[in-house]
């Protein structure tokens, strides 16, 4: 049964701005029919871009097109570039066991080649995962334990001449039962530690 399911390949290249200081990683995008834009965290009901708007621009709706519910991709790319935040997901190829976006029903066929990716970012010594499944994939790749939610661990892996810090952040999915403002607090503290705020 599993072998008959379609293997999907991640639709986007890694987003790596010049001088990237942190790599934020989810698991795998939702199906295209749920996209609001052709970029990371495309689902309108995901809180990621609301969290970024709240932290960096003081308004959860700052990254929406004026008067609309659609994302402003230009503003998003500008902000991530200015803040030197790279984006990619932990899974390169996957099967959806239930045909939805749930991490619980995602069969990982091929994880992302994380160390190759980090080599492209000489100033990046930190990874943040947005949820438990992404955290477990990074833990497996780096041979580390999964950090508790909101915590950071330092891996033995030396990346670009320095130890690798791995943060596990709250899931930005609406299904994760934490208020938007509380989620944002976790991300804000992490950005302070990394030197972005």
Backbone as ProteinMPNN parsed JSONL, in Angstrom:
{"seq_chain_A": "XXXXXXXXXXXXXXXXXXXXXXXXXXXXXXXXXXXXXXXXXXXXXXXXXXXXXXXXXXXXXXXXXXXXXXXXXXXXXXXXXXXXXXXXXXXXXXXXXXXXXXXXXXXXXXXXXXXXXXXXXXXXXXXXXXXXXXXXXXXXXXXXXXXXXXXXXXXXXXXXXXXXXXXXXXXXXXXXXXXXXXXXXXXXXXXXXXXXX", "coords_chain_A": {"N_chain_A": [[0.839, -1.208, 0.0], [1.832, 1.303, 0.959], [3.962, 1.626, -0.834], [2.613, 2.128, -3.16], [1.704, 4.667, -2.988], [2.071, 8.06, -4.078], [5.303, 9.461, -4.413], [6.34, 12.479, -3.282], [8.282, 15.288, -4.221], [10.088, 17.876, -2.643], [8.931, 21.155, -3.309], [10.414, 23.551, -3.505], [13.52, 25.388, -3.852], [16.162, 25.693, -1.406], [15.909, 28.63, 0.597], [18.264, 30.956, 0.799], [19.548, 33.666, 2.094], [22.101, 36.193, 1.617], [24.756, 35.987, 3.905], [23.374, 34.501, 5.81], [22.222, 33.761, 9.082], [20.767, 31.991, 10.571], [19.022, 28.915, 10.106], [15.813, 28.112, 9.453], [13.617, 25.437, 9.843], [10.937, 23.584, 8.689], [8.801, 20.722, 8.239], [7.569, 19.548, 5.777], [5.973, 20.867, 2.879], [2.403, 21.716, 2.691], [-0.194, 20.229, 0.589], [-0.408, 21.459, -2.789], [-2.89, 22.606, -3.354], [-3.535, 23.888, -1.034], [-1.952, 26.078, -0.882], [-1.17, 29.512, -0.451], [0.65, 31.014, -1.564], [3.655, 30.689, -3.547], [5.845, 29.603, -1.872], [7.74, 29.11, 1.174], [5.92, 28.003, 4.103], [3.189, 28.286, 3.074], [0.507, 28.055, 3.609], [-2.431, 29.652, 4.444], [-3.575, 29.342, 6.94], [-1.498, 28.743, 8.62], [0.633, 29.837, 11.255], [3.169, 30.945, 10.884], [4.05, 33.251, 9.309], [2.589, 35.236, 10.5], [3.713, 35.246, 13.041], [6.323, 36.099, 12.393], [5.724, 38.647, 11.392], [4.688, 39.868, 13.698], [6.911, 39.806, 15.461], [9.035, 41.176, 14.073], [7.878, 43.379, 12.824], [5.911, 44.33, 14.408], [3.228, 43.736, 14.032], [0.838, 41.326, 13.482], [-0.382, 41.022, 11.03], [1.249, 42.207, 9.197], [2.616, 41.098, 7.041], [0.795, 40.502, 5.146], [-0.916, 41.178, 2.054], [-2.013, 44.515, 1.563], [-5.189, 45.042, 2.945], [-6.04, 42.502, 2.272], [-6.278, 38.852, 2.457], [-4.223, 37.453, 1.528], [-0.753, 36.494, 1.309], [2.066, 38.729, 1.198], [4.422, 38.238, -0.831], [6.716, 39.552, -1.784], [7.321, 41.322, 0.328], [7.814, 39.465, 2.333], [10.105, 38.078, 1.383], [11.894, 40.209, 1.331], [12.041, 40.872, 4.083], [13.056, 38.456, 5.232], [15.497, 38.365, 3.939], [16.74, 40.753, 4.806], [16.9, 40.2, 7.552], [18.494, 38.028, 7.536], [17.678, 35.325, 7.515], [17.499, 32.01, 6.767], [15.582, 29.559, 4.949], [14.311, 26.292, 4.827], [13.085, 22.94, 4.427], [12.967, 19.911, 6.398], [12.588, 17.584, 5.05], [13.127, 16.078, 1.95], [11.951, 14.29, 0.142], [8.79, 12.69, 0.226], [5.948, 10.64, 1.272], [2.46, 11.07, 1.467], [0.553, 9.656, 3.788], [-2.113, 9.841, 4.476], [-3.073, 11.659, 2.72], [-3.004, 14.328, 3.504], [-1.775, 17.35, 5.191], [-0.665, 16.669, 7.582], [1.975, 16.08, 9.831], [2.089, 13.754, 11.262], [1.179, 11.776, 9.598], [3.074, 11.538, 7.618], [5.295, 9.977, 5.556], [8.639, 9.694, 5.556], [10.74, 9.719, 2.89], [13.142, 10.63, 1.921], [15.444, 12.513, 3.659], [16.506, 15.983, 3.921], [19.721, 16.98, 2.6], [21.374, 17.958, 5.016], [23.961, 18.806, 6.004], [25.336, 19.462, 3.674], [23.808, 21.6, 2.886], [24.259, 23.444, 4.968], [26.904, 24.031, 4.5], [26.75, 25.866, 2.487], [26.216, 28.155, 3.805], [28.192, 29.999, 5.345], [28.141, 31.65, 7.643], [26.26, 30.648, 9.293], [25.328, 29.09, 12.214], [23.282, 27.999, 13.54], [20.243, 26.174, 13.836], [16.743, 26.136, 13.598], [13.889, 24.33, 14.393], [10.508, 23.996, 13.38], [8.524, 22.573, 15.066], [7.721, 19.197, 16.247], [8.148, 16.9, 14.564], [9.923, 17.835, 12.578], [12.026, 18.475, 14.282], [12.717, 15.906, 15.13], [13.699, 14.784, 12.779], [15.981, 16.356, 12.276], [17.414, 15.705, 14.587], [17.968, 13.03, 14.093], [19.589, 13.198, 11.798], [21.78, 14.638, 12.791], [22.642, 13.114, 14.868], [21.788, 13.644, 17.516], [19.966, 14.366, 20.598], [16.424, 15.025, 20.773], [15.572, 18.329, 21.34], [13.764, 19.749, 24.149], [10.603, 21.431, 23.799], [11.049, 24.768, 22.87], [13.625, 24.82, 23.742], [17.257, 24.748, 23.442], [19.903, 22.848, 22.06], [23.386, 22.004, 21.905], [25.123, 20.679, 19.311], [27.596, 18.098, 18.692], [28.617, 18.282, 16.231], [30.733, 20.111, 14.141], [30.193, 23.004, 12.48], [31.026, 24.998, 9.824], [33.289, 25.76, 11.251], [32.411, 26.16, 13.853], [30.503, 25.03, 16.78], [27.271, 23.496, 16.331], [24.188, 24.925, 16.965], [21.017, 23.833, 17.95], [17.685, 24.547, 17.877], [14.451, 23.9, 19.16], [11.424, 24.913, 18.231], [8.026, 26.063, 18.954], [5.425, 24.447, 17.111], [4.168, 26.009, 14.184], [1.76, 25.491, 13.194], [-1.799, 25.829, 13.191], [-3.012, 23.832, 14.519], [-1.49, 23.308, 16.694], [-1.732, 23.758, 20.097], [-1.315, 26.614, 21.231], [-1.269, 30.016, 22.081], [-0.931, 32.588, 19.602], [0.654, 34.855, 20.332], [2.133, 33.785, 22.413], [3.571, 31.797, 21.121], [5.102, 33.467, 19.509], [6.729, 34.677, 21.426], [8.557, 32.644, 22.137], [9.96, 32.41, 19.701], [10.979, 34.996, 19.488], [12.797, 35.13, 21.663], [14.661, 33.245, 20.815], [15.636, 34.471, 18.459], [16.891, 36.647, 19.625], [18.979, 35.378, 21.042], [20.446, 34.371, 18.91], [21.322, 36.648, 17.761], [19.922, 38.185, 15.971], [17.925, 39.87, 16.717]], "CA_chain_A": [[0.0, 0.0, 0.0], [2.693, 2.48, 1.072], [4.756, 1.759, -2.057], [1.766, 2.594, -4.257], [1.452, 6.094, -2.823], [2.974, 8.947, -4.814], [6.415, 10.1, -3.704], [6.409, 13.9, -3.634], [9.57, 15.965, -4.027], [9.905, 19.235, -2.126], [8.77, 22.015, -4.477], [11.231, 24.782, -3.552], [14.937, 25.417, -3.51], [16.395, 26.367, -0.125], [16.01, 30.094, 0.547], [19.493, 31.275, 1.536], [19.987, 35.036, 1.875], [23.518, 36.452, 1.864], [25.093, 36.159, 5.319], [22.361, 33.843, 6.652], [22.688, 33.464, 10.449], [19.981, 30.875, 11.113], [18.219, 28.152, 9.157], [14.554, 27.665, 10.053], [13.206, 24.251, 9.103], [9.708, 22.852, 8.955], [8.907, 19.328, 7.808], [7.269, 19.378, 4.352], [4.832, 21.753, 2.604], [1.097, 21.103, 2.441], [-0.494, 20.053, -0.835], [-0.465, 22.72, -3.529], [-4.24, 23.201, -3.293], [-3.624, 24.674, 0.193], [-0.997, 27.187, -0.928], [-1.598, 30.89, -0.661], [1.756, 31.576, -2.358], [4.613, 29.682, -3.988], [6.994, 29.826, -0.991], [7.645, 28.402, 2.46], [4.753, 28.272, 4.96], [2.246, 28.901, 2.142], [-0.874, 27.86, 4.022], [-2.962, 30.84, 5.124], [-3.925, 29.054, 8.336], [-0.287, 28.537, 9.412], [0.956, 31.076, 11.97], [4.573, 31.352, 10.755], [4.264, 34.635, 8.836], [2.007, 36.109, 11.524], [4.746, 35.336, 14.083], [7.405, 36.952, 11.883], [5.191, 40.021, 11.35], [4.573, 40.34, 15.084], [8.242, 40.01, 16.049], [9.904, 42.124, 13.381], [7.162, 44.567, 12.325], [4.961, 44.751, 15.43], [1.846, 43.544, 13.593], [0.697, 39.967, 12.953], [-0.861, 41.072, 9.643], [2.161, 43.07, 8.423], [3.112, 40.429, 5.834], [-0.322, 40.28, 4.223], [-1.145, 42.273, 1.107], [-2.929, 45.474, 2.196], [-6.629, 44.814, 2.8], [-6.33, 41.156, 1.761], [-5.865, 37.728, 3.301], [-3.124, 36.79, 0.831], [0.567, 36.929, 1.731], [2.847, 39.638, 0.364], [5.662, 37.488, -1.0], [7.838, 40.505, -1.892], [7.632, 41.804, 1.685], [8.358, 38.319, 3.06], [11.486, 37.851, 0.923], [12.667, 41.374, 1.781], [12.256, 40.747, 5.523], [13.948, 37.329, 5.507], [16.817, 38.746, 3.427], [17.284, 41.758, 5.735], [17.168, 39.587, 8.856], [19.441, 36.936, 7.275], [17.038, 34.082, 7.944], [17.36, 31.028, 5.691], [14.435, 28.661, 5.108], [14.226, 25.039, 4.079], [12.402, 21.937, 5.235], [13.829, 18.788, 6.761], [12.295, 16.437, 4.188], [13.232, 16.345, 0.512], [10.952, 13.458, -0.544], [7.874, 12.081, 1.201], [4.624, 10.154, 0.878], [1.381, 11.443, 2.393], [-0.181, 8.409, 4.053], [-3.549, 10.141, 4.577], [-3.423, 12.682, 1.736], [-3.145, 15.674, 4.088], [-0.515, 18.015, 5.559], [-0.277, 16.287, 8.937], [3.287, 15.444, 10.003], [1.887, 12.425, 11.85], [0.925, 10.825, 8.511], [4.054, 11.795, 6.57], [6.332, 8.952, 5.478], [9.839, 10.349, 5.026], [11.457, 8.873, 1.938], [14.52, 11.152, 1.849], [15.618, 13.786, 4.365], [17.323, 16.981, 3.233], [21.153, 16.818, 2.892], [21.546, 19.107, 5.904], [25.335, 19.314, 6.114], [25.64, 20.134, 2.392], [23.082, 22.873, 2.923], [24.947, 24.351, 5.89], [28.168, 24.454, 3.864], [26.443, 27.027, 1.644], [25.927, 29.29, 4.696], [29.35, 30.018, 6.244], [27.903, 32.386, 8.892], [25.127, 30.025, 9.982], [25.699, 28.095, 13.213], [22.061, 27.679, 14.28], [19.067, 25.648, 13.143], [15.524, 26.111, 14.423], [12.836, 23.518, 13.792], [9.165, 24.464, 13.729], [7.673, 21.441, 15.41], [8.34, 17.971, 16.749], [8.613, 15.992, 13.496], [11.134, 18.453, 12.013], [13.067, 18.317, 15.307], [13.164, 14.508, 15.154], [14.493, 14.542, 11.564], [17.288, 16.988, 12.506], [18.097, 14.91, 15.608], [18.47, 11.815, 13.453], [20.686, 13.566, 10.885], [22.927, 15.147, 13.554], [22.906, 12.171, 15.966], [21.576, 14.355, 18.783], [18.639, 14.138, 21.16], [15.449, 16.057, 20.403], [15.424, 19.282, 22.442], [12.411, 20.04, 24.615], [10.035, 22.573, 23.09], [11.577, 26.052, 23.331], [15.002, 24.662, 24.225], [18.373, 24.653, 22.485], [21.023, 21.979, 22.405], [24.554, 22.219, 21.057], [25.554, 19.394, 18.75], [29.043, 17.917, 18.579], [29.008, 18.571, 14.851], [31.32, 21.443, 13.926], [29.697, 23.53, 11.207], [31.694, 26.257, 9.478], [34.271, 26.1, 12.278], [31.81, 26.361, 15.182], [29.471, 24.039, 17.121], [25.938, 23.743, 15.775], [23.085, 25.079, 17.923], [19.741, 23.352, 17.401], [16.535, 24.998, 18.654], [13.135, 23.347, 18.801], [10.417, 25.94, 18.46], [6.651, 25.56, 18.854], [4.864, 24.32, 15.766], [3.406, 27.187, 13.756], [0.447, 25.022, 12.749], [-2.917, 26.214, 14.051], [-3.393, 22.66, 15.308], [-0.7, 23.285, 17.926], [-2.564, 24.553, 21.007], [-0.628, 27.689, 21.954], [-1.646, 31.331, 21.527], [0.018, 33.19, 18.662], [1.589, 35.728, 21.052], [3.043, 32.934, 23.202], [4.498, 31.211, 20.136], [6.016, 34.542, 19.103], [7.707, 34.891, 22.51], [9.616, 31.647, 21.979], [10.768, 32.77, 18.53], [11.665, 36.256, 19.813], [13.947, 34.797, 22.516], [15.645, 32.559, 19.979], [16.273, 35.472, 17.596], [17.804, 37.424, 20.486], [20.178, 34.544, 21.285], [21.202, 34.209, 17.663], [21.867, 37.966, 17.409], [19.135, 38.796, 14.902], [17.161, 40.944, 17.376]], "C_chain_A": [[0.873, 1.257, 0.0], [3.451, 2.728, -0.222], [3.939, 2.254, -3.241], [1.477, 4.092, -4.161], [2.499, 6.912, -3.554], [4.077, 9.482, -3.899], [6.492, 11.538, -4.198], [7.808, 14.428, -3.334], [9.294, 17.391, -3.586], [9.904, 20.236, -3.29], [9.743, 23.196, -4.585], [12.689, 24.533, -3.251], [15.088, 26.008, -2.11], [16.464, 27.881, -0.339], [17.194, 30.484, 1.434], [19.916, 32.707, 1.236], [21.478, 35.19, 2.184], [23.749, 36.664, 3.358], [24.114, 35.498, 6.275], [22.95, 33.432, 8.004], [21.953, 32.282, 11.079], [19.199, 30.22, 9.989], [16.984, 27.654, 9.896], [13.981, 26.548, 9.182], [11.878, 23.694, 9.607], [9.907, 21.426, 8.478], [8.756, 19.203, 6.294], [6.045, 20.237, 4.058], [3.506, 20.998, 2.489], [0.904, 20.889, 0.941], [-0.715, 21.413, -1.502], [-1.833, 23.39, -3.443], [-4.417, 24.059, -2.036], [-2.696, 25.881, 0.198], [-1.702, 28.518, -1.136], [-0.546, 31.638, -1.475], [2.734, 30.445, -2.638], [5.925, 29.86, -3.204], [6.753, 29.097, 0.329], [6.485, 28.906, 3.321], [3.648, 28.964, 4.148], [0.788, 28.857, 2.574], [-1.353, 29.045, 4.851], [-3.25, 30.588, 6.61], [-2.699, 28.74, 9.201], [0.127, 29.876, 10.027], [2.36, 31.627, 11.699], [4.732, 32.817, 10.367], [3.599, 35.655, 9.761], [3.019, 36.328, 12.655], [5.878, 36.26, 13.633], [6.965, 38.417, 11.829], [5.145, 40.643, 12.73], [5.945, 40.683, 15.66], [8.991, 41.166, 15.396], [9.21, 43.421, 12.973], [6.066, 45.033, 13.279], [3.497, 44.548, 15.08], [1.733, 42.162, 12.953], [0.241, 39.949, 11.491], [0.066, 41.863, 8.717], [2.631, 42.427, 7.12], [1.986, 39.954, 4.915], [-0.371, 41.432, 3.225], [-2.173, 43.212, 1.721], [-4.397, 45.162, 1.891], [-7.01, 43.43, 2.301], [-5.918, 40.09, 2.763], [-4.728, 36.952, 2.656], [-1.786, 37.345, 1.315], [1.217, 37.845, 0.704], [4.237, 39.026, 0.223], [6.875, 38.415, -1.1], [8.285, 40.982, -0.518], [8.275, 40.692, 2.516], [9.822, 38.095, 2.683], [12.391, 38.992, 1.379], [13.016, 41.237, 3.269], [13.243, 39.618, 5.837], [15.38, 37.619, 5.039], [17.484, 39.733, 4.379], [17.701, 41.133, 7.06], [18.123, 38.396, 8.759], [18.941, 35.602, 7.836], [16.861, 33.173, 6.728], [16.188, 30.102, 6.004], [14.621, 27.414, 4.243], [13.467, 24.058, 4.961], [13.317, 20.74, 5.44], [13.658, 17.584, 5.832], [12.355, 16.844, 2.72], [12.185, 15.549, -0.272], [10.104, 12.744, 0.493], [6.64, 11.513, 0.524], [3.631, 10.639, 1.921], [0.498, 10.221, 2.601], [-1.68, 8.63, 4.122], [-3.97, 11.261, 3.614], [-3.614, 14.07, 2.317], [-1.777, 16.214, 4.496], [0.012, 17.592, 6.921], [1.078, 15.582, 8.967], [3.142, 14.004, 10.496], [1.728, 11.359, 10.756], [1.852, 11.08, 7.314], [5.128, 10.719, 6.641], [7.555, 9.581, 4.805], [10.601, 9.361, 4.15], [12.922, 9.302, 1.88], [14.601, 12.465, 2.625], [16.498, 14.735, 3.537], [18.806, 16.713, 3.551], [21.638, 18.025, 3.722], [22.964, 19.671, 5.906], [25.785, 19.999, 4.812], [25.017, 21.527, 2.369], [23.819, 23.883, 3.8], [26.283, 24.835, 5.334], [27.967, 25.682, 2.982], [26.215, 28.298, 2.467], [27.047, 29.435, 5.724], [29.135, 30.755, 7.566], [26.764, 31.79, 9.728], [25.607, 28.922, 10.916], [24.488, 27.648, 14.025], [20.978, 27.181, 13.339], [17.905, 25.771, 14.118], [14.482, 25.285, 13.692], [11.481, 23.993, 14.291], [8.258, 23.266, 13.979], [8.451, 20.172, 15.711], [8.893, 17.072, 15.653], [9.892, 16.54, 12.86], [12.294, 18.288, 12.989], [13.61, 16.891, 15.315], [14.013, 14.176, 13.925], [15.898, 15.124, 11.752], [18.087, 16.19, 13.538], [18.713, 13.647, 15.003], [19.675, 12.121, 12.565], [21.951, 13.925, 11.673], [23.345, 14.233, 14.704], [22.844, 12.863, 17.329], [20.224, 13.96, 19.349], [17.718, 15.264, 20.714], [15.338, 17.035, 21.575], [13.973, 19.364, 22.903], [11.914, 21.27, 23.876], [10.536, 23.879, 23.72], [13.011, 26.002, 23.796], [15.995, 24.594, 23.075], [19.351, 23.607, 22.987], [22.186, 22.34, 21.487], [25.05, 20.854, 20.616], [27.075, 19.324, 18.735], [29.545, 18.26, 17.185], [29.583, 19.988, 14.763], [30.906, 21.889, 12.533], [30.363, 24.874, 10.963], [32.592, 26.726, 10.626], [33.724, 26.297, 13.682], [30.795, 25.261, 15.477], [28.111, 24.462, 16.568], [24.903, 23.811, 16.894], [21.781, 24.663, 17.256], [18.62, 23.742, 18.358], [15.297, 24.237, 18.2], [12.077, 24.357, 19.219], [9.009, 25.332, 18.425], [6.245, 25.43, 17.393], [4.064, 25.573, 15.437], [2.044, 26.793, 13.186], [-0.627, 25.493, 13.726], [-3.352, 25.056, 14.947], [-2.615, 22.588, 16.621], [-1.326, 24.246, 18.934], [-1.785, 25.564, 21.868], [-0.985, 29.001, 21.273], [-0.539, 31.873, 20.638], [1.078, 34.019, 19.398], [2.595, 34.921, 21.868], [4.049, 32.237, 22.28], [5.561, 32.246, 19.775], [7.081, 34.798, 20.163], [8.87, 33.905, 22.41], [10.552, 32.025, 20.83], [11.576, 34.041, 18.803], [12.925, 35.985, 20.65], [15.052, 34.122, 21.708], [16.383, 33.562, 19.09], [17.228, 36.371, 18.383], [19.103, 36.653, 20.713], [21.069, 34.453, 20.068], [21.814, 35.546, 17.213], [21.144, 38.643, 16.264], [18.3, 39.953, 15.453], [18.043, 41.67, 18.368]], "O_chain_A": [[0.696, 2.153, -0.825], [3.58, 3.867, -0.668], [4.501, 2.745, -4.22], [1.055, 4.711, -5.138], [3.662, 6.52, -3.644], [3.822, 9.898, -2.769], [6.685, 11.785, -5.389], [8.43, 14.067, -2.335], [8.378, 18.039, -4.091], [10.775, 20.176, -4.159], [9.876, 23.781, -5.66], [13.055, 23.618, -2.514], [14.216, 26.756, -1.669], [17.012, 28.349, -1.337], [17.135, 30.36, 2.657], [20.577, 32.95, 0.227], [22.043, 34.394, 2.935], [23.027, 37.425, 4.002], [24.029, 35.893, 7.438], [24.026, 32.838, 8.072], [22.458, 31.65, 12.007], [18.77, 30.881, 9.043], [17.087, 26.875, 10.843], [13.872, 26.68, 7.963], [11.721, 23.379, 10.786], [11.039, 20.968, 8.326], [9.693, 18.801, 5.604], [5.155, 20.332, 4.903], [3.487, 19.796, 2.223], [1.728, 21.311, 0.13], [-1.148, 22.376, -0.869], [-1.92, 24.618, -3.458], [-5.342, 24.869, -1.969], [-2.656, 26.627, 1.176], [-2.677, 28.631, -1.88], [-0.792, 32.723, -2.001], [2.65, 29.374, -2.037], [6.962, 30.212, -3.767], [5.68, 28.539, 0.554], [6.121, 30.081, 3.271], [3.221, 30.071, 4.478], [-0.064, 29.527, 1.99], [-0.732, 29.394, 5.855], [-3.178, 31.504, 7.429], [-2.845, 28.494, 10.399], [-0.011, 30.923, 9.396], [2.712, 32.679, 12.234], [5.471, 33.552, 11.022], [4.007, 36.816, 9.797], [3.168, 37.44, 13.162], [6.338, 37.104, 14.402], [7.732, 39.316, 12.176], [5.516, 41.802, 12.913], [6.116, 41.734, 16.277], [9.52, 42.037, 16.087], [9.867, 44.447, 12.795], [5.37, 46.01, 13.001], [2.616, 45.106, 15.733], [2.445, 41.858, 11.996], [0.458, 38.961, 10.79], [-0.297, 42.153, 7.577], [3.008, 43.136, 6.188], [2.191, 39.122, 4.032], [0.083, 42.537, 3.523], [-3.124, 42.743, 2.348], [-4.791, 45.035, 0.731], [-8.165, 43.196, 1.945], [-5.292, 40.382, 3.782], [-4.311, 35.914, 3.17], [-1.689, 38.515, 1.686], [0.955, 37.75, -0.495], [5.117, 39.264, 1.049], [7.939, 38.104, -0.566], [9.481, 41.041, -0.232], [9.178, 40.953, 3.312], [10.676, 37.94, 3.556], [13.533, 38.757, 1.772], [14.161, 41.463, 3.662], [14.167, 39.81, 6.627], [16.348, 37.178, 5.659], [18.656, 39.573, 4.722], [18.734, 41.493, 7.625], [18.515, 37.825, 9.776], [19.658, 34.871, 8.518], [16.161, 33.523, 5.778], [15.844, 29.885, 7.166], [15.034, 27.491, 3.086], [13.237, 24.339, 6.137], [14.317, 20.58, 4.741], [14.487, 16.674, 5.831], [11.725, 17.815, 2.301], [11.599, 16.057, -1.228], [10.611, 12.255, 1.503], [6.321, 11.843, -0.618], [3.921, 10.622, 3.118], [-0.221, 9.804, 1.692], [-2.45, 7.707, 3.856], [-5.096, 11.753, 3.689], [-4.294, 14.906, 1.722], [-0.747, 15.615, 4.186], [1.036, 18.107, 7.371], [1.308, 14.619, 8.235], [3.967, 13.145, 10.185], [2.088, 10.199, 10.95], [1.474, 10.87, 6.161], [5.795, 10.566, 7.665], [7.507, 9.953, 3.633], [11.045, 8.31, 4.611], [13.825, 8.469, 1.801], [13.908, 13.426, 2.291], [17.147, 14.321, 2.576], [19.121, 16.265, 4.654], [22.226, 18.969, 3.194], [23.147, 20.886, 5.819], [26.519, 20.986, 4.844], [25.62, 22.492, 1.899], [23.983, 25.042, 3.417], [26.738, 25.929, 5.667], [28.904, 26.448, 2.756], [26.042, 29.382, 1.91], [26.871, 29.03, 6.873], [29.871, 30.513, 8.522], [26.36, 32.361, 10.741], [26.215, 27.944, 10.479], [24.632, 27.003, 15.064], [20.808, 27.674, 12.224], [18.062, 25.539, 15.316], [14.22, 25.51, 12.51], [11.318, 24.343, 15.46], [7.345, 22.986, 13.202], [9.655, 20.078, 15.471], [9.992, 16.535, 15.793], [10.84, 15.789, 12.631], [13.416, 17.994, 12.577], [14.811, 16.681, 15.485], [14.945, 13.376, 14.015], [16.89, 14.471, 11.429], [19.296, 16.015, 13.386], [19.825, 13.251, 15.353], [20.664, 11.388, 12.58], [23.059, 13.564, 11.274], [24.29, 14.538, 15.432], [23.723, 12.692, 18.174], [19.427, 13.305, 18.678], [18.183, 16.335, 20.323], [15.04, 16.616, 22.694], [13.057, 19.08, 22.131], [12.713, 22.065, 23.381], [10.457, 24.07, 24.933], [13.568, 27.022, 24.202], [15.631, 24.412, 21.913], [19.597, 23.494, 24.188], [21.985, 22.915, 20.417], [25.356, 19.989, 21.437], [27.758, 20.348, 18.762], [30.735, 18.496, 16.978], [28.982, 20.943, 15.256], [31.223, 21.24, 11.537], [30.277, 25.779, 11.793], [32.656, 27.915, 10.938], [34.486, 26.572, 14.608], [30.279, 24.626, 14.557], [27.849, 25.649, 16.369], [24.76, 22.871, 17.676], [21.478, 25.086, 16.141], [18.606, 23.317, 19.513], [15.117, 23.964, 17.013], [11.871, 24.615, 20.405], [8.821, 24.223, 17.926], [6.674, 26.214, 16.547], [3.373, 26.128, 16.292], [1.272, 27.647, 12.75], [-0.398, 25.549, 14.934], [-3.973, 25.259, 15.99], [-3.026, 21.895, 17.552], [-1.439, 25.438, 18.65], [-1.625, 25.378, 23.075], [-1.004, 29.091, 20.046], [0.644, 31.645, 20.89], [2.268, 33.893, 19.113], [3.755, 35.309, 22.002], [5.226, 32.105, 22.617], [6.755, 31.947, 19.74], [8.223, 35.107, 19.823], [10.029, 34.285, 22.578], [11.774, 31.969, 20.965], [12.731, 34.143, 18.39], [13.988, 36.542, 20.377], [16.235, 34.403, 21.901], [17.608, 33.512, 18.978], [18.254, 36.803, 17.858], [20.194, 37.21, 20.591], [22.295, 34.457, 20.177], [22.719, 35.565, 16.379], [21.676, 39.566, 15.648], [18.005, 40.906, 14.732], [17.591, 42.606, 19.027]]}, "name": "protein", "num_of_chains": 1, "seq": "XXXXXXXXXXXXXXXXXXXXXXXXXXXXXXXXXXXXXXXXXXXXXXXXXXXXXXXXXXXXXXXXXXXXXXXXXXXXXXXXXXXXXXXXXXXXXXXXXXXXXXXXXXXXXXXXXXXXXXXXXXXXXXXXXXXXXXXXXXXXXXXXXXXXXXXXXXXXXXXXXXXXXXXXXXXXXXXXXXXXXXXXXXXXXXXXXXXXX"}
